[in-house]
Amino acid sequence: MFNRIWVLFIARNKEFYRDRSSFLWNIIFPMFIIIGFSFMFSSNDNAQYKAAVFHKYDNKPVMTEIRDQYIGLKSTKFIEFIDYQNLDAALEKLNHHRVDIVIAPETGVYWVNRTSPKSYMAERLLIAAGAGSSDLNGFKKETVNGSEVKYIEWLFPGIIAMNMMFSALFGVGFVVVRYRKNGVLKRFACTPLKPHEFLIAQIISRLFVILSTTIFVFIVISLLFDIKCRGSYLSLLTVFVLGVFSIISMGLVIASRTSSEEFANGIMNLITWPMMFLSEVWFSLEGSNDWILYGTKLFPLTYVVDGMRKIMNDGASLADIKINLIVLAAMSIVFTAVGSLLFNWSKE
């Protein structure tokens, strides 16, 4: 069994590395994304801004001028106001670029993130909506405490996870479909090779390829933009490996029976694009409808991105993200089992 898996593992790796365009794309694509976004977000951007509003609800009287100023601010266009009852949670969101400014109307204080272009622009918009002074009338300005997370540091784990998702799904699912269409799998069916052995070999091979290319990209981008991992690299690797395993397994479920490359490509695109935009790879979904937030829990990429960001940006340990690990492990087991049961060597 192990010899058969090893032979397939070596053969699949050689096939991948001989396809130079695909190999280079796995390295160049995420680097272009990171470099491009670093320039885009080094200046003002035109995206919608989010203001976290902290309400104490303690029925204490609010200064009239502050209350009137706040009512005027809420009419500002392009800023979404989100209510919070926990100031620490709101400030943590600000520190991690999930919201762009925090306002406490009852106390007359607002907070900004000094490293966030969007935080600066949100403050400017609110000032312009007021009397146009250098500060918000009646409010005292504060900055978030602790080590602020630069936007590029917040974005980086998402880009790495996104690149992994595309490589895992299309690099395995599409290949298996092509094997079936070309009759390669039918030849394997005449050998002692079992379906689960073939699938395990595909998973291990792709995992090796994704890890090798991702580590190279990670090192280059980290050195280029001075991005640091505040947590353990071993913890980061654990989350990444589990994420790769779960998404490759998902791809194998899609490719378990079909022999149509067009159909498989359509299904994988139908999965990857919503997963990419709803897993907070590019932007925060803070303040979105509850059904959207619940829907994101169905995607393995959500748990990968969240886990990697907590480790890199917050220094979280594996115990802190145990829910992410449990869900990813469960998804991997379920997808692998379903893929093995549905798998068919031939086109029929």
Secondary structure, DSSP 8 states (H G I E B T S, - for coil): -HHHHHHHHHHHHHHHHH-HHHHHHHHHHHHHHHHHHHHHTTS---S-EEEEEE---S-----HHHHHHHHHHTT-TTEEEEEES-HHHHHHHHHTTSSSEEEETTTTEEEE-TT-HHHHHHHHHHHHHTT--SS-TT-EEEE--S----HHHHHHHHHHHHHHHHHHIIIIIIHHHHHHHHTHHHHHTTSS--HHHHHHHHHHHHHHHHHHHHHHHHHHHHHHHT---SS-HHHHHHHHHHHHHHHHHHHHHHTTT---HHHHHHHHHHHHHHHHHHTTSSS--TT--HHHHHHHTT-HHHHHHHHHHHHHHH---TTTTHHHHHHHHHHHHHHHHHHHHH--SS--
